[in-house]
Amino acid sequence: MTKHLLSVFDLNKAEIWSIIKSAIALKKSGKSSKILAGYALGMIFEKPSTRTSVSFAVAMDQLGGMPLMLDAKNLQRKRGETIKDTAYTLSRYLDGMMIRAFKHSDVQEFAKWSSVPIINGLTDKEHPCQVFGDILTIVEKRKIKTPEGLKQISVAFVGDGNNMANSWCAAAGVLGFSLYLARPKGYGPDKEILKRSLEEAKKSGAKIEVLENAQIAAQNADVLYTDVWTSMGEEDEAEERRVIFKKYQINANLLSLAKVNCLVMHCLPAIRGEEITSDVMDGKNSVIFDQAENRLHIQKAILKHYLK
């Protein structure tokens, strides 16, 4: 049976840790590994992308494989070809597909009909590759040696309860760390994902709390994390969201409530002066661009895990 990465929940704790350790090893080895020589990865993009597109393409190339960029608007789906027929056809050419889509259900439909692995490169529900890269960064910066070490970490996610918030909920539930998600009332996270995350937390020992007060969430945090207040596809709400989310900015005052060595993280792109101030983004606690670099190394490990 073909394995796909559509959700954080598709992997258990041991599998996620194995991918993290593989990413660390591949990072150390540089460009020397050619384990995917002769493999081809199709990358379908319905949404704009910087880090996902470049990191997957470079990762595939450095592993010896061929990345093939496919702009959704140039595929026959634009003219009405079904996902089923597209998945059937591309499975005959490719060894795997990474899809960045508006609808999570479309990626699930691809996986239903594809005979090669489908990797979720971002949907409206989840962004598993991003959160795994973020956890890789935490593991490196905190010198965590075992998956049990993650249980000592407290993450404060401040802002919109979007796809990244959903992925953090799922990751906390599976891996067992503490997550305090501060967002305005009515702005997520996804109810079904939160329910599943809380069920997983009962087994892993995780603490997941959704609240409205950013200051409470940030107290003694090991990680302060945010994302844009207005995700792709919600641009019409931007002005309204700036008002609603103004109390959810990561700034010097909020950072002062966290631990002294707190890691400041952002999945990027950032709107400086909205969800995060430039002084914090460029400050000594920020690991944002190390985090961005680690997208390359985690993609390598994900590709190795699913394609090899």
C-alpha positions as CSV (number, residue, x, y, z in Angstrom):
1,M,0.0,0.0,0.0
2,T,1.4,3.4,-1.0
3,K,2.2,5.7,1.9
4,H,1.4,9.4,1.7
5,L,2.2,12.4,3.9
6,L,-1.0,14.4,4.0
7,S,-1.1,15.1,7.7
8,V,1.1,15.0,10.8
9,F,-1.1,12.2,11.9
10,D,0.1,10.0,9.1
11,L,3.3,9.4,11.2
12,N,3.8,8.2,14.7
13,K,6.3,9.5,17.2
14,A,9.0,7.0,16.2
15,E,8.6,7.8,12.5
16,I,8.8,11.6,13.0
17,W,11.9,11.2,15.1
18,S,13.5,9.0,12.5
19,I,12.9,11.7,9.8
20,I,14.3,14.3,12.2
21,K,17.5,12.3,12.8
22,S,17.8,11.5,9.1
23,A,17.6,15.3,8.3
24,I,20.4,15.9,10.8
25,A,22.5,13.3,9.1
26,L,21.8,14.5,5.6
27,K,22.6,18.1,6.7
28,K,26.0,16.9,7.9
29,S,26.7,15.0,4.7
30,G,26.1,18.1,2.6
31,K,25.6,17.4,-1.1
32,S,27.3,14.0,-1.2
33,S,24.3,11.7,-1.1
34,K,22.8,10.6,-4.4
35,I,20.3,8.1,-2.9
36,L,17.5,9.2,-5.3
37,A,19.4,9.0,-8.5
38,G,17.0,8.1,-11.3
39,Y,13.9,9.3,-9.3
40,A,11.6,12.0,-10.4
41,L,9.4,14.2,-8.2
42,G,6.5,16.2,-9.6
43,M,5.7,19.4,-7.7
44,I,2.2,20.9,-8.3
45,F,1.6,24.4,-7.2
46,E,-1.8,26.1,-6.9
47,K,-0.5,28.7,-4.5
48,P,2.6,31.0,-4.6
49,S,5.7,29.5,-3.0
50,T,9.2,30.5,-2.1
51,R,10.6,28.1,0.6
52,T,8.5,25.0,-0.3
53,S,9.3,25.2,-4.1
54,V,13.0,26.0,-3.8
55,S,13.7,23.6,-0.9
56,F,12.0,20.6,-2.5
57,A,13.6,21.3,-5.9
58,V,17.1,21.7,-4.4
59,A,16.6,18.7,-2.0
60,M,15.6,16.5,-4.9
61,D,18.6,17.7,-7.0
62,Q,21.1,17.2,-4.2
63,L,19.8,13.7,-3.6
64,G,20.5,12.9,-7.3
65,G,16.8,13.0,-8.5
66,M,14.9,15.2,-10.9
67,P,12.5,17.9,-9.6
68,L,9.8,18.8,-12.1
69,M,7.9,22.1,-11.3
70,L,4.2,21.9,-12.4
71,D,2.2,25.1,-12.3
72,A,-1.4,24.0,-11.7
73,K,-2.7,26.6,-14.2
74,N,-0.7,25.0,-17.0
75,L,-2.0,21.5,-16.3
76,Q,-5.0,20.0,-18.1
77,R,-7.0,20.1,-14.8
78,K,-7.4,23.8,-15.7
79,R,-9.5,22.6,-18.6
80,G,-11.6,20.1,-16.6
81,E,-9.5,16.9,-16.3
82,T,-10.4,15.1,-13.1
83,I,-8.0,14.7,-10.2
84,K,-8.4,10.9,-10.7
85,D,-7.3,11.0,-14.3
86,T,-4.4,13.4,-13.5
87,A,-3.2,11.2,-10.6
88,Y,-3.5,8.0,-12.7
89,T,-1.4,9.6,-15.5
90,L,1.3,11.3,-13.4
91,S,1.8,8.1,-11.4
92,R,3.0,6.5,-14.6
93,Y,5.7,9.1,-15.0
94,L,6.8,10.1,-11.5
95,D,8.1,8.4,-8.4
96,G,6.3,10.9,-6.1
97,M,4.3,14.1,-6.1
98,M,4.4,17.1,-3.8
99,I,1.3,19.2,-4.0
100,R,0.6,22.7,-2.6
101,A,-3.1,23.2,-2.9
102,F,-6.0,25.4,-1.7
103,K,-8.2,22.5,-0.6
104,H,-7.0,19.7,1.6
105,S,-9.7,17.5,0.1
106,D,-8.0,17.8,-3.3
107,V,-4.7,16.5,-2.0
108,Q,-6.6,13.6,-0.3
109,E,-8.3,12.9,-3.7
110,F,-4.9,12.8,-5.4
111,A,-3.7,10.3,-2.8
112,K,-6.8,8.2,-3.3
113,W,-5.9,7.6,-7.0
114,S,-2.1,7.9,-7.0
115,S,0.1,4.8,-7.0
116,V,3.1,6.9,-5.9
117,P,3.6,8.9,-2.6
118,I,1.8,12.2,-2.3
119,I,3.4,14.8,0.0
120,N,1.3,17.7,1.3
121,G,3.3,20.9,0.6
122,L,0.6,23.0,2.2
123,T,-3.2,23.0,2.2
124,D,-5.9,25.0,4.0
125,K,-5.8,22.4,6.8
126,E,-2.1,21.5,7.4
127,H,1.5,22.1,6.6
128,P,3.3,19.0,7.9
129,C,6.6,19.6,6.1
130,Q,6.9,23.0,7.7
131,V,6.2,21.9,11.3
132,F,8.7,19.0,10.9
133,G,11.4,21.4,9.8
134,D,10.5,23.6,12.8
135,I,10.9,20.7,15.2
136,L,14.2,19.9,13.6
137,T,15.3,23.5,14.4
138,I,14.2,23.2,18.0
139,V,16.0,19.8,18.3
140,E,19.2,21.4,17.0
141,K,19.1,24.6,19.0
142,R,18.1,22.8,22.3
143,K,20.5,19.9,21.6
144,I,17.7,17.4,22.2
145,K,18.9,13.8,21.8
146,T,15.8,11.7,22.2
147,P,12.1,12.1,21.4
148,E,11.4,12.1,25.1
149,G,13.5,15.3,25.3
150,L,10.8,17.1,23.4
151,K,8.4,16.7,26.3
152,Q,10.4,19.4,28.2
153,I,9.6,22.0,25.5
154,S,6.8,24.5,25.8
155,V,5.7,26.2,22.5
156,A,3.5,29.4,22.5
157,F,1.8,29.8,19.1
158,V,0.4,33.4,18.9
159,G,-1.9,34.6,16.1
160,D,-4.3,33.0,13.6
161,G,-5.5,29.4,14.2
162,N,-4.6,28.5,10.7
163,N,-3.0,25.5,8.9
164,M,0.2,26.0,10.9
165,A,-1.7,26.2,14.2
166,N,-3.4,22.9,13.2
167,S,-0.1,21.3,12.4
168,W,1.4,22.4,15.7
169,C,-1.6,21.0,17.6
170,A,-1.2,17.6,15.8
171,A,2.6,17.6,16.4
172,A,2.2,18.4,20.1
173,G,-0.4,15.6,20.4
174,V,1.8,13.0,18.7
175,L,5.2,14.0,20.2
176,G,4.1,15.0,23.7
177,F,5.3,18.6,24.2
178,S,3.3,21.5,25.6
179,L,1.5,23.9,23.3
180,Y,-0.3,27.1,24.2
181,L,-2.3,28.4,21.3
182,A,-3.4,32.0,21.7
183,R,-5.8,33.4,19.1
184,P,-8.9,35.6,18.9
185,K,-12.1,33.9,19.6
186,G,-13.6,32.4,16.5
187,Y,-10.3,32.0,14.7
188,G,-9.5,28.3,14.8
189,P,-7.9,25.9,15.2
190,D,-9.8,23.3,13.2
191,K,-12.2,21.5,15.5
192,E,-11.6,18.0,14.2
193,I,-7.8,18.4,14.2
194,L,-7.9,19.8,17.7
195,K,-10.1,16.9,18.9
196,R,-7.7,14.3,17.4
197,S,-4.7,16.2,18.9
198,L,-6.3,16.1,22.3
199,E,-6.9,12.4,21.9
200,E,-3.3,11.8,21.0
201,A,-2.2,14.0,23.9
202,K,-3.8,11.6,26.3
203,K,-1.4,8.9,25.1
204,S,1.7,11.1,24.7
205,G,1.3,13.2,27.8
206,A,1.2,16.5,25.8
207,K,-0.5,19.5,27.2
208,I,-2.5,21.5,24.6
209,E,-4.4,24.6,25.6
210,V,-6.3,27.0,23.4
211,L,-6.8,30.4,24.8
212,E,-7.3,34.1,23.9
213,N,-4.6,35.7,26.1
214,A,-1.3,36.0,24.3
215,Q,0.5,37.1,27.5
216,I,-0.5,34.0,29.4
217,A,0.5,31.8,26.4
218,A,3.9,33.4,26.3
219,Q,4.8,33.0,29.9
220,N,8.0,30.9,30.4
221,A,7.8,29.7,26.7
222,D,10.8,27.9,25.2
223,V,9.5,28.9,21.7
224,L,7.4,31.8,20.6
225,Y,5.9,31.1,17.2
226,T,3.7,33.1,14.8
227,D,2.5,33.2,11.2
228,V,0.8,35.9,9.1
229,W,-2.6,37.1,10.2
230,T,-4.0,36.7,6.8
231,S,-3.4,33.5,4.9
232,M,-3.5,33.0,1.2
233,G,-7.0,33.1,-0.1
234,E,-8.2,35.4,2.8
235,E,-6.8,38.7,1.4
236,D,-10.3,40.3,1.4
237,E,-10.2,40.0,5.2
238,A,-6.8,41.7,5.7
239,E,-8.0,45.1,7.0
240,E,-10.5,43.5,9.4
241,R,-7.9,41.0,10.7
242,R,-5.3,43.8,11.4
243,V,-7.8,45.2,13.9
244,I,-8.8,41.8,15.4
245,F,-5.2,40.5,15.8
246,K,-3.4,43.6,17.0
247,K,-3.1,42.1,20.5
248,Y,-1.4,39.0,19.1
249,Q,1.8,40.6,17.8
250,I,5.2,39.1,18.8
251,N,7.1,42.1,20.1
252,A,9.7,42.9,22.8
253,N,7.0,43.1,25.5
254,L,5.6,39.7,24.7
255,L,9.1,38.2,24.3
256,S,10.0,39.5,27.8
257,L,7.4,37.1,29.3
258,A,9.1,34.1,27.8
259,K,12.3,32.4,28.9
260,V,15.4,34.4,28.5
261,N,16.7,32.0,25.8
262,C,13.3,31.6,24.1
263,L,13.5,30.8,20.4
264,V,11.5,33.1,18.2
265,M,10.1,31.4,15.1
266,H,8.1,32.3,12.0
267,C,7.3,30.1,9.0
268,L,7.6,33.0,6.6
269,P,6.7,35.0,4.7
270,A,6.4,37.7,7.4
271,I,4.6,41.0,7.3
272,R,7.0,42.9,9.5
273,G,5.2,45.3,11.8
274,E,2.1,43.2,11.9
275,E,2.4,39.7,13.4
276,I,6.0,40.3,14.4
277,T,8.2,43.4,14.9
278,S,11.5,43.8,13.0
279,D,13.5,44.2,16.2
280,V,12.4,40.8,17.4
281,M,12.6,39.2,14.0
282,D,16.2,40.3,13.6
283,G,17.0,40.0,17.3
284,K,19.2,37.6,19.2
285,N,16.4,35.2,20.1
286,S,15.3,34.8,16.4
287,V,16.1,31.5,14.6
288,I,13.8,32.3,11.8
289,F,16.3,32.0,9.0
290,D,17.9,28.9,10.5
291,Q,14.4,27.6,10.5
292,A,13.9,28.5,6.8
293,E,17.2,26.8,5.9
294,N,16.1,23.6,7.7
295,R,13.2,23.3,5.2
296,L,15.9,22.0,2.8
297,H,17.2,19.4,5.1
298,I,13.8,18.2,6.3
299,Q,12.6,17.9,2.7
300,K,15.6,15.7,2.0
301,A,14.7,13.4,4.9
302,I,11.0,13.3,3.9
303,L,11.8,12.5,0.3
304,K,14.2,9.7,1.4
305,H,11.5,8.3,3.7
306,Y,8.7,8.3,1.2
307,L,10.4,7.7,-2.2
308,K,13.3,5.4,-1.4
